[in-house]
């Protein structure tokens, strides 16, 4: 996961790493790697934050569709 995140950053992609969806053999190594990734290459976020963000995007998209549909009527 770390290599993929660094590669994505190298190619200009903005990445989000979901903390609860990653794993390392040692909790200390896990936390250190997430800290490093967050400060250099990606946003490290909790699952609840990511879900809330995606739901907000969906609600915004739906509201735009409704406004566009009502403008056509």
MDAnalysis code that builds the backbone (N, CA, C; Angstrom):
import MDAnalysis as mda
import numpy as np

u = mda.Universe.empty(219, n_residues=73, atom_resindex=np.repeat(np.arange(73), 3), trajectory=True)
u.add_TopologyAttr("name", ["N", "CA", "C"] * 73)
u.add_TopologyAttr("resid", np.arange(1, 74))
u.add_TopologyAttr("resname", ["UNK", "UNK", "UNK", "UNK", "UNK", "UNK", "UNK", "UNK", "UNK", "UNK", "UNK", "UNK", "UNK", "UNK", "UNK", "UNK", "UNK", "UNK", "UNK", "UNK", "UNK", "UNK", "UNK", "UNK", "UNK", "UNK", "UNK", "UNK", "UNK", "UNK", "UNK", "UNK", "UNK", "UNK", "UNK", "UNK", "UNK", "UNK", "UNK", "UNK", "UNK", "UNK", "UNK", "UNK", "UNK", "UNK", "UNK", "UNK", "UNK", "UNK", "UNK", "UNK", "UNK", "UNK", "UNK", "UNK", "UNK", "UNK", "UNK", "UNK", "UNK", "UNK", "UNK", "UNK", "UNK", "UNK", "UNK", "UNK", "UNK", "UNK", "UNK", "UNK", "UNK"])
u.atoms.positions = np.array([
    [0.830, -1.174, 0.000],
    [0.000, 0.000, 0.000],
    [0.876, 1.239, 0.000],
    [1.951, 1.218, 0.736],
    [2.838, 2.381, 0.795],
    [3.428, 2.684, -0.585],
    [3.906, 1.655, -1.261],
    [4.513, 1.858, -2.582],
    [3.484, 2.404, -3.561],
    [2.277, 1.909, -3.517],
    [1.220, 2.399, -4.415],
    [0.896, 3.858, -4.129],
    [0.885, 4.232, -2.861],
    [0.607, 5.616, -2.491],
    [1.719, 6.543, -2.964],
    [2.953, 6.126, -2.785],
    [4.088, 6.928, -3.235],
    [4.084, 7.036, -4.762],
    [3.811, 5.931, -5.450],
    [3.724, 5.968, -6.915],
    [2.624, 6.924, -7.378],
    [1.470, 6.855, -6.747],
    [0.367, 7.746, -7.118],
    [0.784, 9.207, -6.944],
    [1.443, 9.505, -5.847],
    [1.928, 10.866, -5.603],
    [2.928, 11.278, -6.682],
    [3.807, 10.359, -7.045],
    [4.823, 10.647, -8.064],
    [4.200, 10.967, -9.417],
    [3.045, 10.396, -9.694],
    [2.347, 10.648, -10.955],
    [1.342, 11.794, -10.851],
    [1.326, 12.478, -9.728],
    [0.482, 13.655, -9.579],
    [-0.929, 13.401, -9.079],
    [-1.198, 12.196, -8.601],
    [-2.524, 11.887, -8.069],
    [-2.610, 12.272, -6.600],
    [-3.771, 12.735, -6.192],
    [-4.025, 13.000, -4.777],
    [-4.691, 11.753, -4.197],
    [-4.076, 11.150, -3.205],
    [-4.574, 9.878, -2.658],
    [-5.118, 10.051, -1.251],
    [-6.057, 9.181, -0.928],
    [-6.574, 9.086, 0.431],
    [-6.338, 7.650, 0.895],
    [-5.751, 7.519, 2.074],
    [-5.535, 6.213, 2.682],
    [-6.505, 6.104, 3.850],
    [-7.328, 5.073, 3.836],
    [-8.294, 4.863, 4.918],
    [-7.607, 4.038, 6.001],
    [-7.429, 4.669, 7.150],
    [-6.629, 4.064, 8.225],
    [-7.110, 2.670, 8.616],
    [-8.419, 2.495, 8.735],
    [-8.949, 1.201, 9.177],
    [-8.856, 0.121, 8.103],
    [-8.494, 0.494, 6.896],
    [-8.398, -0.467, 5.798],
    [-6.959, -0.861, 5.507],
    [-6.057, -0.529, 6.396],
    [-4.646, -0.885, 6.231],
    [-4.183, -1.684, 7.430],
    [-3.031, -2.333, 7.269],
    [-2.558, -3.243, 8.307],
    [-1.049, -3.381, 8.207],
    [-0.401, -3.556, 9.317],
    [1.008, -3.923, 9.360],
    [1.170, -4.909, 10.501],
    [2.235, -5.661, 10.453],
    [2.450, -6.685, 11.482],
    [2.609, -6.094, 12.875],
    [3.159, -4.893, 12.946],
    [3.378, -4.233, 14.221],
    [2.566, -2.945, 14.260],
    [1.880, -2.697, 15.357],
    [1.080, -1.482, 15.496],
    [1.968, -0.241, 15.413],
    [3.149, -0.305, 15.996],
    [4.059, 0.834, 15.952],
    [4.471, 1.145, 14.508],
    [4.868, 0.121, 13.749],
    [5.230, 0.337, 12.344],
    [4.048, 0.892, 11.554],
    [2.884, 0.366, 11.843],
    [1.670, 0.812, 11.173],
    [1.448, 2.313, 11.392],
    [1.496, 2.733, 12.647],
    [1.261, 4.140, 12.973],
    [2.346, 5.041, 12.391],
    [3.599, 4.609, 12.431],
    [4.704, 5.404, 11.888],
    [4.546, 5.568, 10.374],
    [4.201, 4.492, 9.683],
    [4.008, 4.577, 8.233],
    [2.832, 5.480, 7.865],
    [1.738, 5.371, 8.586],
    [0.599, 6.238, 8.312],
    [0.951, 7.701, 8.571],
    [1.679, 7.959, 9.635],
    [2.129, 9.321, 9.939],
    [2.984, 9.862, 8.804],
    [3.938, 9.064, 8.353],
    [4.832, 9.475, 7.272],
    [4.068, 9.712, 5.968],
    [3.178, 8.792, 5.618],
    [2.383, 8.945, 4.402],
    [1.532, 10.213, 4.466],
    [0.944, 10.461, 5.617],
    [0.075, 11.626, 5.771],
    [0.858, 12.931, 5.604],
    [2.068, 12.957, 6.088],
    [2.846, 14.188, 6.034],
    [3.591, 14.391, 4.720],
    [3.651, 13.361, 3.885],
    [4.398, 13.489, 2.628],
    [3.565, 13.240, 1.380],
    [2.679, 12.245, 1.387],
    [2.129, 11.739, 0.130],
    [0.611, 11.695, 0.007],
    [-0.113, 11.631, 1.097],
    [-1.557, 11.372, 0.997],
    [-2.288, 11.910, 2.214],
    [-3.601, 11.954, 2.108],
    [-4.435, 12.222, 3.273],
    [-4.761, 10.882, 3.914],
    [-4.436, 10.735, 5.181],
    [-4.805, 9.534, 5.925],
    [-6.043, 9.906, 6.725],
    [-7.132, 9.210, 6.453],
    [-8.420, 9.550, 7.066],
    [-9.060, 8.305, 7.671],
    [-9.944, 8.547, 8.631],
    [-10.719, 7.453, 9.212],
    [-11.869, 7.106, 8.272],
    [-12.320, 5.884, 8.363],
    [-13.384, 5.382, 7.500],
    [-14.639, 6.256, 7.585],
    [-15.032, 6.649, 8.782],
    [-16.239, 7.460, 8.949],
    [-16.108, 8.799, 8.220],
    [-14.904, 9.384, 8.230],
    [-14.678, 10.654, 7.526],
    [-14.830, 10.479, 6.018],
    [-14.292, 9.394, 5.501],
    [-14.368, 9.131, 4.060],
    [-15.813, 8.891, 3.638],
    [-16.532, 8.102, 4.410],
    [-17.936, 7.826, 4.096],
    [-18.748, 9.118, 4.132],
    [-18.534, 9.952, 5.138],
    [-19.264, 11.221, 5.232],
    [-18.951, 12.118, 4.035],
    [-17.706, 12.154, 3.634],
    [-17.319, 12.966, 2.481],
    [-17.995, 12.460, 1.204],
    [-17.970, 11.160, 0.997],
    [-18.591, 10.588, -0.201],
    [-20.104, 10.804, -0.196],
    [-20.728, 10.686, 0.964],
    [-22.170, 10.933, 1.042],
    [-22.471, 12.391, 0.728],
    [-21.618, 13.297, 1.191],
    [-21.796, 14.710, 0.889],
    [-21.687, 14.979, -0.602],
    [-20.739, 14.319, -1.261],
    [-20.598, 14.472, -2.708],
    [-21.845, 13.967, -3.430],
    [-22.372, 12.830, -2.990],
    [-23.565, 12.261, -3.622],
    [-24.770, 13.182, -3.421],
    [-24.912, 13.734, -2.226],
    [-26.035, 14.640, -1.959],
    [-25.916, 15.904, -2.805],
    [-24.709, 16.409, -2.938],
    [-24.485, 17.598, -3.762],
    [-24.824, 17.312, -5.226],
    [-24.397, 16.156, -5.706],
    [-24.693, 15.761, -7.085],
    [-26.196, 15.637, -7.294],
    [-26.880, 15.005, -6.354],
    [-28.326, 14.831, -6.471],
    [-29.051, 16.174, -6.457],
    [-28.593, 17.096, -5.616],
    [-29.221, 18.418, -5.552],
    [-29.038, 19.162, -6.871],
    [-27.867, 19.048, -7.475],
    [-27.626, 19.691, -8.769],
    [-28.529, 19.103, -9.847],
    [-28.707, 17.799, -9.826],
    [-29.591, 17.145, -10.798],
    [-31.026, 17.611, -10.632],
    [-31.471, 17.723, -9.382],
    [-32.840, 18.175, -9.128],
    [-33.048, 19.608, -9.603],
    [-32.053, 20.483, -9.364],
    [-32.174, 21.873, -9.830],
    [-32.201, 21.931, -11.347],
    [-31.386, 21.119, -11.989],
    [-31.349, 21.103, -13.465],
    [-32.668, 20.572, -14.016],
    [-33.218, 19.561, -13.386],
    [-34.482, 18.989, -13.855],
    [-35.628, 19.981, -13.666],
    [-35.648, 20.694, -12.555],
    [-36.738, 21.657, -12.316],
    [-36.598, 22.876, -13.241],
    [-35.389, 23.195, -13.673],
    [-35.193, 24.305, -14.596],
    [-35.724, 23.966, -15.984],
    [-35.751, 22.673, -16.310],
    [-36.252, 22.250, -17.624],
    [-37.774, 22.248, -17.691],
    [-38.408, 22.168, -16.545],
    [-39.879, 22.073, -16.498],
    [-40.537, 23.396, -16.677],
])
